[in-house]
């Protein structure tokens, strides 16, 4: 009887730990830039091409992703809607930045903002494509701290499975 209660408690604990993962299923994407913008000049049109991939693999169609750029010094905001161009899941946004300086930016697509490296307008870019975490896109997902949640759920499930498979009983020997 005690064994059944113990097994039921372990199963309930595993279900409670795995339930939040069900909510995350299908709820994340990555944004992969075609290339980081090169030299950006104030007043000239900048074209930003990117793909939106659900689970990092499946191209997402039918979105209206928004590129949001904020001037670091003045706080001015410039927004542009990405339009479908080319293959499924590929979008292009065209923006004109009015002032030189550093611009922070992100792309809102599917489940939320995907931060990108700052743009240096009026100067050469500070980061090359090879160094950019945004070039791979997956860094965005990992940075949102979902990996520790997945790790905790997997570890808890393995621990519960280990307890279920354990067949020996703990014997306490008292020395007189």
QUIDATA-V404180 format. One record per residue. N is the residue number from 0. RES is the residue in one letter. PHI is phi in radians with two decimals (none if undefined). OMEGA is omega in radians with two decimals (NA if undefined). D_CENTER is the distance of its C-alpha to the mean C-alpha in whole Angstrom. Layout:
# QUIDATA-V404180
n/res/phi/omega/d_center
N/RES/PHI/OMEGA/D_CENTER
N/RES/PHI/OMEGA/D_CENTER
This chain:
# QUIDATA-V404180
n/res/phi/omega/d_center
0/X/none/3.13/45
1/X/-1.11/3.13/43
2/X/-1.08/3.13/41
3/X/-1.11/3.11/40
4/X/-1.12/3.11/39
5/X/-1.07/3.11/37
6/X/-1.12/3.12/36
7/X/-1.14/3.11/35
8/X/-1.14/3.12/33
9/X/-1.12/3.12/31
10/X/-1.11/3.12/30
11/X/-1.15/3.10/29
12/X/-1.10/3.12/27
13/X/-1.08/3.13/25
14/X/-1.13/3.13/25
15/X/-1.15/3.13/24
16/X/-1.30/-3.11/21
17/X/-1.52/-3.11/20
18/X/-1.00/3.12/20
19/X/-1.08/3.12/17
20/X/-1.17/3.11/15
21/X/-1.09/3.12/16
22/X/-1.18/3.13/15
23/X/-1.43/-3.10/11
24/X/-1.02/3.12/13
25/X/1.40/-3.02/12
26/X/-1.80/3.11/10
27/X/-2.44/3.13/6
28/X/-2.58/3.02/6
29/X/-2.16/3.05/6
30/X/-1.98/-3.13/8
31/X/-1.99/3.13/11
32/X/-1.27/2.99/14
33/X/-1.07/3.09/17
34/X/-2.87/3.03/18
35/X/-1.20/3.09/18
36/X/-1.01/3.10/21
37/X/-1.41/3.12/24
38/X/-1.24/-3.13/27
39/X/-1.97/-3.11/26
40/X/-2.00/3.11/29
41/X/-1.00/3.09/30
42/X/1.46/3.10/31
43/X/-1.84/-3.11/30
44/X/-1.16/3.10/28
45/X/-2.01/3.11/25
46/X/-1.84/-3.13/23
47/X/-2.06/3.10/19
48/X/-1.82/-3.11/18
49/X/-2.79/3.06/15
50/X/-2.03/3.05/14
51/X/-1.97/-3.06/11
52/X/-2.12/3.07/11
53/X/-1.28/-3.08/10
54/X/1.01/3.13/9
55/X/1.30/-3.04/9
56/X/-2.36/-2.98/13
57/X/-1.62/3.11/14
58/X/-1.07/-3.09/15
59/X/-1.78/3.14/15
60/X/-1.78/3.03/18
61/X/1.32/3.13/20
62/X/-1.66/2.99/17
63/X/-2.23/-3.09/18
64/X/-1.12/-3.10/15
65/X/-2.05/3.04/16
66/X/-1.65/-3.09/16
67/X/-2.10/-3.14/17
68/X/-2.07/-3.12/19
69/X/-2.19/3.12/21
70/X/-1.22/-3.03/24
71/X/-1.10/-3.07/23
72/X/-1.48/-3.03/27
73/X/-1.64/-3.08/28
74/X/1.45/3.12/25
75/X/-1.07/-3.10/26
76/X/-2.07/3.05/23
77/X/-2.14/-3.13/23
78/X/-2.17/3.06/21
79/X/-2.55/3.10/21
80/X/-1.59/3.07/20
81/X/-1.35/3.10/19
82/X/-1.97/3.14/21
83/X/-1.08/3.08/21
84/X/-2.62/3.12/23
85/X/1.49/-3.05/24
86/X/-1.17/3.13/22
87/X/-0.99/3.10/20
88/X/1.49/3.14/16
89/X/-1.78/-3.11/18
90/X/-2.30/3.10/18
91/X/-2.33/3.06/20
92/X/-2.11/3.11/20
93/X/-2.06/-3.11/23
94/X/-2.33/3.02/24
95/X/-2.17/-3.14/27
96/X/-1.58/-3.00/26
97/X/-1.39/-3.01/30
98/X/-2.41/3.05/30
99/X/-1.30/3.12/29
100/X/2.21/-3.14/27
101/X/-1.62/3.10/24
102/X/-2.06/3.00/21
103/X/-1.49/-3.13/18
104/X/-2.67/3.07/15
105/X/-2.62/3.09/12
106/X/-2.05/3.06/12
107/X/-1.53/3.13/11
108/X/-2.51/3.07/11
109/X/1.15/-3.00/11
110/X/-1.78/3.13/9
111/X/2.73/-3.07/9
112/X/-1.29/3.04/9
113/X/-1.99/-3.09/7
114/X/-1.17/3.13/9
115/X/-2.12/3.13/12
116/X/-1.17/-3.10/15
117/X/-1.03/3.07/18
118/X/-1.76/3.05/20
119/X/-1.73/-3.10/24
120/X/-1.57/-3.11/26
121/X/1.60/3.11/30
122/X/-2.54/3.10/29
123/X/-1.17/-3.14/27
124/X/-1.10/-3.09/24
125/X/-1.41/-3.05/23
126/X/-2.22/3.05/20
127/X/-1.50/-3.13/21
128/X/-1.03/-3.11/19
129/X/-1.13/-3.11/19
130/X/-1.58/-2.96/18
131/X/-1.36/3.03/15
132/X/-1.19/-3.14/12
133/X/-1.27/-3.12/10
134/X/-1.09/3.13/13
135/X/-1.57/3.10/11
136/X/1.36/-3.05/8
137/X/-1.16/3.13/6
138/X/-1.02/3.14/7
139/X/-1.02/-3.12/4
140/X/-1.14/-3.12/2
141/X/-1.14/-3.11/6
142/X/-1.18/-3.12/6
143/X/-1.47/3.02/6
144/X/1.12/3.06/9
145/X/-1.45/-3.13/8
146/X/-1.06/3.10/10
147/X/-1.06/3.12/13
148/X/-1.13/3.11/13
149/X/-1.12/3.13/14
150/X/-1.06/3.12/16
151/X/-1.10/-3.13/18
152/X/-1.13/3.14/18
153/X/-1.15/3.14/19
154/X/-1.08/3.14/22
155/X/-1.13/3.13/23
156/X/-1.14/3.12/24
157/X/-1.12/3.11/26
158/X/-1.12/3.11/28
159/X/-1.11/3.12/29
160/X/-1.13/3.09/30
161/X/-1.08/3.11/32
162/X/-1.18/3.13/34
163/X/-1.18/-3.10/34
164/X/-1.46/-3.12/36
165/X/-1.22/-3.07/38
166/X/-1.90/-3.14/41
167/X/-1.45/3.05/43
168/X/-1.73/3.09/44
169/X/-1.31/-3.13/44
170/X/-1.95/3.12/48
171/X/-1.72/3.14/49
172/X/-1.90/3.11/52
173/X/-1.79/3.10/54
174/X/-1.64/-3.12/57
175/X/-1.53/NA/60
